[in-house]
Structures are given as structure tokens and as C-alpha cells.
Amino acid sequence: MFYTSGEIPMSGAQKIALLNFVRSGRGFLGVHSATDTFYTWPDYLDLIGGYFNGHPWHQGVTIEVADVADPLVAFLRNSAVER
């Protein structure tokens, strides 16, 4: 599983091993930023299926905190917050 960005340090042998791993029927999962990785390695483009092309969308949203006691969202306060 890759959740990566940029030209991460992999040797040629490691790159070949990754490709052989996938070619042998095992899995590869590229999550979100994995498409922002290895722009100079053509085989990676074939593996991942495309490259990151920016975040052209921006939109304001309203977050309504349903349970301010929940520590995961407590920092958002007890009111609608625009982020």
C-alpha cells in the first residue's frame, strides 16, 4: 500500500521487486497521494493508472458537531463551523 508523494527512495531492484510482486498476482493499493509519486518512473504510471493533477476545487462547508463530548470532534466547538 502506498500513501506517498514525490520520488521516494527505492532502488532499481526494489522497483523491479514491486512490479514482479504485482505481476505475480499479489495486490497493490495506491491511496490518495500515491498518484503524486514517481513521475519519472514510467512503469509506476502504468501500475497506478494516472498522475495527480492538482486540487482545482475549493468549496466552503459547514460542519455541525452533533456530539461535542466526542473527543474526535470536541475541538470543533458546539456550533456550526465554516472550514
Backbone hydrogen bonds, N-H to C=O, Kabsch-Sander energy under -0.5 kcal/mol:
donor,donor_aa,acceptor,acceptor_aa,energy
2,F,29,L,-2.9
6,G,36,D,-3.6
8,I,6,G,-1.3
10,M,8,I,-1.3
15,K,11,S,-2.2
16,I,12,G,-2.3
17,A,13,A,-2.3
18,L,14,Q,-2.2
19,L,15,K,-2.3
20,N,16,I,-2.8
21,F,17,A,-2.3
22,V,18,L,-2.1
23,R,19,L,-2.9
24,S,20,N,-1.6
25,G,22,V,-1.9
26,R,21,F,-1.6
31,V,2,F,-3.1
31,V,29,L,-0.6
34,A,31,V,-2.1
35,T,32,H,-1.4
36,D,33,S,-2.7
37,T,34,A,-0.7
38,F,6,G,-1.8
41,W,38,F,-1.5
44,Y,41,W,-1.2
45,L,41,W,-1.3
46,D,42,P,-1.8
47,L,43,D,-1.8
48,I,44,Y,-3.3
49,G,45,L,-2.5
52,F,35,T,-3.0
63,I,81,V,-2.3
64,E,62,T,-0.6
65,V,63,I,-0.6
66,A,64,E,-0.7
70,D,67,D,-1.8
73,V,70,D,-1.6
74,A,70,D,-1.3
76,L,73,V,-2.3
77,R,74,A,-1.6
81,V,63,I,-2.1
83,R,61,V,-1.4
83,R,81,V,-0.6
